[in-house]
Amino acid sequence: MIALKTVNLELNGPVATVYLNRPEKKNAMNPQMHRDMNQVLDTIEEDGGVKAVVITGIGDSFSAGMDLEECFLQPFDDPQLFYRTNLIALNWFKRLKAFPAVTIAKVNGFAFGGGLLVTGLCDLAVTSETALFGLSEINFGIFPAGGATWAATHNLPRKQALYYILTGDTMTGAQAQEYGLVNKAVPADQLDAETDRIVRKIVKKNPVTLELAKQVYERTTTMDLPTAIDYDQAKLWELSRLSGNEWINVALKQFEKRAYQPGLSTYNRAEVKS
């Protein structure tokens, strides 16, 4: 466990677990947490072997969002300080969205504003059924910014996104699953087990394939079909080169021997030559 001032990082082979650690403030994100998160992402990338990154909160909250006093009120009279303070946050949000490993939000409680944003930025998300999500910015006179509106727009249907943006109402974890913000909502006592189940699936996969699959998804959301096919074929050749044609030389050779069924399980990467 690597303990920073506001974030703890646990590295366990191919899995990194990030714990937001300001429980007395419902894990609200202050400037120190933004600096710590940038450092944590650096550490995970430098490790080189992480396939899955789980982000969760210590205590009864995921994150109550930005620390309004420390991020906005206190630096507001100094424009340069205000800009620098919030740029650190925006940098790690953008990094998280494009992170090479698979990112999984494990939402264990309140997820407001920036907490909902982080949930939406992660590739996958699991929550307790009773967790509360919300975009409360309208309640103090602004709209969700720093990517929060983007997260709502890209994870919720239009009517639901606008409803929560314009009213400031909350949704439960169960509603978050219904609307598509999270993959799965489970009873609180099953949150760890459900997250671990997903992580176990992820870490069995080829890390190059995981990273490029994310890239192809993100890029092809803005392409027409012919352009998307051209792009994904180029990325497939890139994958083949970077992985030594593992999908042919290992995966499909095992399938040829009927060692596994691709629709039900994955191939054995232990046969991959280092």
C-alpha positions in Angstrom: 0.0 0.0 0.0 1.3 3.4 -1.0 -0.3 6.1 1.2 -0.3 9.6 0.0 -2.0 12.5 1.9 -5.5 12.0 0.4 -5.2 8.8 -1.8 -4.0 5.3 -1.1 -2.7 3.0 -3.8 -2.5 -0.8 -3.6 -0.6 -2.6 -6.4 -1.3 -6.3 -6.6 0.2 -7.7 -9.8 -2.1 -6.7 -12.7 -4.5 -4.9 -10.4 -4.2 -1.4 -9.0 -6.8 -0.3 -6.4 -7.1 3.5 -5.8 -8.7 4.6 -2.5 -9.9 8.2 -2.2 -9.1 9.0 1.4 -10.8 12.0 2.8 -13.7 10.2 4.6 -14.3 13.1 7.0 -15.1 15.2 3.9 -17.0 12.4 2.1 -13.9 12.1 -0.1 -14.5 15.5 -1.6 -11.7 16.3 -4.1 -9.4 19.1 -2.8 -6.3 20.4 -4.6 -4.1 17.9 -2.7 -6.3 15.0 -3.9 -5.9 16.2 -7.5 -2.1 16.3 -7.1 -2.2 12.9 -5.4 -4.3 11.4 -8.2 -1.9 12.6 -10.9 1.0 11.0 -8.9 -1.0 7.8 -8.5 -1.7 7.6 -12.3 2.1 8.2 -12.9 2.9 5.3 -10.5 0.5 2.9 -12.2 1.8 3.7 -15.6 5.4 3.4 -14.5 4.6 -0.1 -13.1 3.9 -1.3 -16.6 2.1 -4.4 -15.6 -1.3 -3.2 -14.5 -4.4 -4.3 -16.5 -7.2 -3.1 -14.3 -7.5 0.0 -12.1 -10.3 0.0 -9.5 -11.2 3.4 -8.0 -13.2 3.5 -4.8 -13.7 5.5 -1.6 -12.8 5.0 2.0 -15.7 5.3 4.4 -19.3 5.6 3.3 -18.7 7.7 0.2 -17.2 7.4 -3.3 -16.8 11.1 -3.6 -19.0 14.1 -2.8 -17.4 15.9 -5.7 -15.1 19.0 -5.7 -14.2 20.6 -2.4 -16.1 23.8 -2.9 -14.1 25.9 -0.4 -10.6 24.8 -1.4 -11.1 24.5 -5.1 -13.3 27.5 -5.8 -13.9 29.9 -2.9 -10.4 30.2 -1.5 -8.5 30.7 -4.7 -11.1 32.7 -6.6 -9.7 36.2 -6.0 -6.3 35.1 -7.5 -7.1 34.3 -11.2 -3.8 32.5 -11.8 -4.1 30.5 -8.6 -7.7 29.6 -9.4 -6.7 28.5 -12.9 -3.7 26.4 -11.7 -5.7 24.8 -8.9 -8.4 23.5 -11.2 -6.1 22.7 -14.1 -4.5 19.9 -12.0 -8.0 18.4 -11.6 -8.8 18.7 -15.3 -5.5 17.0 -16.2 -6.2 13.9 -14.2 -9.8 13.7 -15.4 -8.5 13.7 -19.0 -5.8 11.2 -18.2 -8.3 8.8 -16.6 -10.5 8.9 -19.7 -7.6 7.9 -21.9 -5.8 5.6 -19.4 -4.3 2.5 -21.1 -5.5 0.0 -18.4 -9.1 -0.8 -17.9 -10.6 1.5 -15.3 -13.4 0.4 -13.0 -15.3 2.7 -10.6 -16.5 0.8 -7.5 -19.1 3.2 -6.1 -19.6 2.5 -2.4 -21.7 5.6 -1.5 -22.3 9.2 -2.4 -21.1 10.1 -5.9 -21.9 13.8 -6.6 -20.5 16.2 -9.2 -16.9 15.1 -9.6 -17.8 11.7 -8.1 -20.4 11.1 -10.9 -17.8 12.4 -13.4 -15.2 9.9 -12.3 -17.8 7.1 -12.5 -18.7 8.3 -16.1 -15.0 8.5 -17.1 -14.2 5.0 -16.0 -14.6 2.2 -18.6 -16.7 0.2 -16.3 -18.6 0.8 -13.0 -20.2 -1.2 -10.3 -22.2 0.3 -7.5 -24.2 -0.5 -4.4 -28.0 -0.3 -5.1 -28.4 2.3 -2.4 -25.5 4.6 -3.4 -26.7 8.1 -4.4 -25.5 9.9 -7.5 -26.2 13.5 -8.4 -25.2 16.7 -10.2 -25.8 19.3 -7.6 -24.2 22.2 -9.4 -27.5 23.7 -10.4 -28.3 24.1 -6.6 -25.4 26.5 -6.2 -26.0 28.4 -9.4 -23.8 26.8 -12.1 -24.1 24.0 -14.5 -21.9 20.8 -14.2 -18.5 21.7 -15.7 -15.0 20.2 -15.8 -16.4 17.3 -17.9 -19.4 16.5 -15.6 -21.9 17.5 -18.3 -19.9 15.4 -20.8 -20.1 12.4 -18.4 -23.9 12.8 -18.1 -24.3 13.3 -21.9 -22.2 10.2 -22.7 -23.6 7.9 -20.1 -27.3 8.7 -19.7 -30.2 9.0 -22.2 -30.9 12.7 -23.2 -34.0 13.2 -21.0 -32.4 11.7 -18.0 -29.1 13.6 -18.4 -31.1 16.9 -18.7 -33.3 16.0 -15.8 -30.4 15.5 -13.4 -28.5 18.5 -14.8 -31.4 20.8 -14.5 -33.0 19.7 -11.2 -30.1 18.6 -9.0 -32.1 15.5 -8.0 -30.4 12.3 -7.0 -30.6 8.8 -8.4 -29.9 5.6 -6.6 -27.4 3.0 -7.7 -30.3 0.9 -9.0 -31.5 3.8 -11.2 -27.9 4.4 -12.3 -27.9 0.8 -13.7 -31.3 1.3 -15.3 -30.1 4.5 -17.1 -26.7 3.1 -18.1 -24.3 5.1 -15.9 -23.1 1.8 -14.3 -22.8 -1.7 -15.5 -24.2 -3.3 -12.3 -25.9 -2.3 -9.1 -25.7 -4.9 -6.3 -26.5 -5.0 -2.6 -23.8 -3.3 -0.6 -22.5 -6.5 0.9 -21.9 -7.9 -2.7 -20.0 -4.8 -4.0 -16.5 -6.2 -3.4 -17.4 -9.6 -4.8 -19.0 -8.3 -8.0 -16.1 -5.9 -8.6 -13.6 -8.7 -8.1 -15.5 -10.9 -10.5 -15.1 -8.3 -13.3 -11.5 -7.7 -12.4 -10.7 -11.5 -12.6 -12.1 -11.5 -16.2 -10.1 -8.4 -17.2 -6.7 -9.6 -15.9 -6.9 -12.8 -18.0 -6.9 -10.8 -21.2 -4.0 -9.6 -23.4 -3.1 -6.1 -22.1 -2.3 -4.9 -25.6 -5.7 -6.0 -26.8 -7.4 -4.3 -23.8 -5.7 -1.0 -24.6 -6.4 -1.1 -28.3 -10.0 -2.2 -27.9 -10.6 0.9 -25.8 -9.0 3.1 -28.5 -11.1 1.5 -31.2 -14.3 2.0 -29.3 -13.5 5.7 -28.5 -12.5 6.6 -32.0 -15.2 4.8 -33.9 -18.0 6.4 -31.9 -17.5 9.5 -34.2 -17.0 7.6 -37.5 -19.2 6.3 -40.3 -19.0 2.6 -40.9 -16.5 2.6 -43.9 -14.2 4.9 -41.9 -14.5 2.8 -38.8 -13.7 -0.4 -40.7 -10.6 1.2 -42.2 -9.5 2.3 -38.7 -10.2 -1.0 -36.9 -8.4 -3.0 -39.6 -5.3 -0.8 -39.1 -5.5 -1.2 -35.4 -5.9 -5.0 -35.8 -2.6 -5.1 -37.7 -1.0 -2.9 -35.0 -2.3 -5.4 -32.4 -0.9 -8.3 -34.3 2.5 -6.7 -34.6 2.7 -5.6 -30.9 1.5 -9.0 -29.5 3.5 -11.3 -31.8 0.2 -12.5 -33.5 -0.9 -14.0 -30.2 -4.5 -14.2 -31.4 -3.4 -16.5 -34.2 -0.4 -18.3 -32.7 -1.8 -19.0 -29.3 -5.6 -18.3 -29.1 -6.8 -19.8 -32.3 -4.3 -22.7 -32.1 -5.9 -23.6 -28.7 -9.3 -23.2 -30.3 -8.2 -25.5 -33.1 -7.5 -28.1 -30.4 -10.9 -27.3 -28.8 -9.1 -26.3 -25.6 -11.7 -23.6 -25.0 -14.9 -22.1 -26.4 -14.4 -18.3 -27.2 -18.1 -17.6 -26.6 -17.8 -19.0 -23.0 -14.3 -18.5 -21.9 -10.9 -17.1 -22.8 -7.7 -18.8 -24.0 -4.7 -19.7 -21.7 -2.1 -17.0 -21.9 0.3 -19.1 -19.9 1.4 -20.5 -23.3 2.5 -17.1 -24.5 6.2 -17.0 -25.1 7.9 -14.2 -23.2 
